Amino acid sequence: MNPEIIQNSRVLISYDQEANVLLLQRILEHHGYCHFRAVTDSSRAIEEFETFQPDLLLLDLMMPKVNGYAILRDLTAQLAADSYLPVLVITADISHEARQRALTLGARDFLTKPIDATEAALRIYNLLETRWLYRRIQHHNTVLEETVASRTIELREAHRRLAILDDAKSDFLKLISQIGRAHV
């Protein structure tokens, strides 16, 4: 596991039950994560997301006020089309419908309770690693686009200079041709 990912990732926990929040925080702390926040009032989850800008959201589905499905829907609507924000749903709802609905709304992984701490830690890391790799690819693509734009400008300038030289060559050849005819 890459310690940079663990030490620099921000994780937001949105869970209404304090005991589950504490369990998730302990799992994160035990594995070296140090940047995480929790929100137990689901109506504040989106606001906290915007403020904290997490790399991963750990989300319960069944919460009073605003359920996890609504949070997923709202987040998906806010995120740019080319962004990748992993959401790990952790819920007691073991139904196929819950899993399918959460994944359809944008969750990237799904865990059911009771939580196995090792499995949760591995899934958390895997999702964060994917996000970090995605962000590296985005950065690499940006650098490539800038390089292509710069080289395109250089090629246009080189083409412009070649056109000037070609015109000068044509003028020179015409001049020599005229001089040659004048001496004949």
PESULWO-V940343 format. One record per residue. N is the residue number from 1. RES is the residue in one small letter. PSI is psi in degrees with one decimal (NA if undefined). Layout:
[[N & RES & PSI] [N & RES & PSI]]
This chain:
[[1 & m & 139.2] [2 & n & 115.1] [3 & p & -27.7] [4 & e & -41.9] [5 & i & -45.4] [6 & i & -44.7] [7 & q & -25.3] [8 & n & -5.0] [9 & s & 145.9] [10 & r & 127.5] [11 & v & 129.7] [12 & l & 130.3] [13 & i & 123.4] [14 & s & 101.4] [15 & y & 136.2] [16 & d & -19.0] [17 & q & 118.7] [18 & e & -37.9] [19 & a & -40.1] [20 & n & -35.4] [21 & v & -46.6] [22 & l & -41.4] [23 & l & -47.0] [24 & l & -39.1] [25 & q & -40.9] [26 & r & -40.8] [27 & i & -46.2] [28 & l & -48.1] [29 & e & -44.3] [30 & h & -30.5] [31 & h & 9.1] [32 & g & 2.5] [33 & y & 136.9] [34 & c & -7.7] [35 & h & 89.9] [36 & f & 153.7] [37 & r & 159.9] [38 & a & 145.1] [39 & v & 123.2] [40 & t & -13.7] [41 & d & 102.5] [42 & s & -21.7] [43 & s & -13.3] [44 & r & 1.6] [45 & a & -45.8] [46 & i & -42.8] [47 & e & -45.5] [48 & e & -37.5] [49 & f & -47.5] [50 & e & -37.6] [51 & t & -46.9] [52 & f & -28.1] [53 & q & 63.9] [54 & p & 161.3] [55 & d & -16.0] [56 & l & 141.1] [57 & l & 124.6] [58 & l & 120.6] [59 & l & 130.4] [60 & d & 149.9] [61 & l & -43.0] [62 & m & 91.4] [63 & m & 148.2] [64 & p & 165.4] [65 & k & -78.5] [66 & v & 121.0] [67 & n & 169.0] [68 & g & -32.3] [69 & y & -43.8] [70 & a & -39.2] [71 & i & -45.1] [72 & l & -45.9] [73 & r & -45.5] [74 & d & -40.7] [75 & l & -44.8] [76 & t & -37.9] [77 & a & -29.9] [78 & q & -30.3] [79 & l & 145.6] [80 & a & 149.9] [81 & a & -29.5] [82 & d & 15.4] [83 & s & 161.3] [84 & y & 108.6] [85 & l & 111.5] [86 & p & 138.5] [87 & v & 125.5] [88 & l & 112.5] [89 & v & 130.3] [90 & i & 115.1] [91 & t & 162.3] [92 & a & -11.8] [93 & d & 107.9] [94 & i & 6.5] [95 & s & 149.6] [96 & h & -37.8] [97 & e & -42.6] [98 & a & -46.3] [99 & r & -49.1] [100 & q & -43.6] [101 & r & -44.9] [102 & a & -44.3] [103 & l & -35.9] [104 & t & -35.9] [105 & l & -4.8] [106 & g & -3.9] [107 & a & 144.9] [108 & r & -18.1] [109 & d & 166.4] [110 & f & 124.6] [111 & l & 142.9] [112 & t & 153.4] [113 & k & 150.8] [114 & p & 146.5] [115 & i & 129.9] [116 & d & 116.7] [117 & a & -41.5] [118 & t & -45.5] [119 & e & -42.7] [120 & a & -44.7] [121 & a & -41.5] [122 & l & -41.9] [123 & r & -40.4] [124 & i & -49.5] [125 & y & -45.7] [126 & n & -42.6] [127 & l & -40.8] [128 & l & -39.7] [129 & e & -41.6] [130 & t & -42.4] [131 & r & -45.2] [132 & w & -41.2] [133 & l & -40.9] [134 & y & -44.8] [135 & r & -36.3] [136 & r & -41.9] [137 & i & -42.6] [138 & q & -45.1] [139 & h & -45.2] [140 & h & -43.1] [141 & n & -40.2] [142 & t & -44.8] [143 & v & -42.7] [144 & l & -43.1] [145 & e & -40.8] [146 & e & -40.0] [147 & t & -44.6] [148 & v & -43.4] [149 & a & -42.8] [150 & s & -45.3] [151 & r & -34.0] [152 & t & -42.2] [153 & i & -44.2] [154 & e & -43.0] [155 & l & -40.4] [156 & r & -41.8] [157 & e & -42.7] [158 & a & -39.9] [159 & h & -41.1] [160 & r & -43.9] [161 & r & -39.6] [162 & l & -38.9] [163 & a & -40.0] [164 & i & -45.5] [165 & l & -40.0] [166 & d & -42.4] [167 & d & -41.8] [168 & a & -40.6] [169 & k & -45.4] [170 & s & -43.5] [171 & d & -41.0] [172 & f & -45.0] [173 & l & -37.9] [174 & k & -41.8] [175 & l & -45.4] [176 & i & -40.1] [177 & s & -41.3] [178 & q & -39.7] [179 & i & -41.9] [180 & g & -39.0] [181 & r & -32.4] [182 & a & -28.6] [183 & h & -8.0] [184 & v & NA]]
